[in-house]
């Protein structure tokens, strides 16, 4: 067992029993499991572990982020260009499009 310093639902600090110190009235010490971290929260008398995103959710976030630089419609236009015209596209842009296509191929 560990002791956690809690403010509202936030776990501010975790210590071993006996290492607690005096705190302001808005803070309190509570018993928590050894695997508790400061990324967890303390709600309704218990520790709540954050929900880990699924592989698909992570991939979707990455795709959404990549759409900010090169939207899907721009990829479609690029794909419709002839090989000669593609050679005139800035290499940074072409690399971003290639990276998006590679990421799309990794969909879980």
C-alpha positions, 0 to 999 in steps of 0.5 A: 500500500502507498499513500497519495496526496489528493486535491479534488480528484487529482493525485498530486504525490505518492509516498510510502506510509510514514512519509506523509507530511502536514497539508492544507485542509483542501488536501488529504492523504488516502491509501492507494494501491502500489501501482497507482501513479500521478496520471490516475485520479481519485474519484468516489473513494477509489483510484481511477486509471486513465483509459488507454486509447486503442490502436485504432484510436491512436491511428485515427488521431495520427491520420487526423493530424496528418490531414492538417498538413495535406488534406485528403483532397490534395492527395487525390489531386496529386494521385491524378497528376502525370508522372511528369507533373508529380516531378514538379511537386515540392519534395517536402509535399511529396514526402508528406503524401507518401508518409500519409499513404504509408500510415493509411496502410498501417490501419489496425 
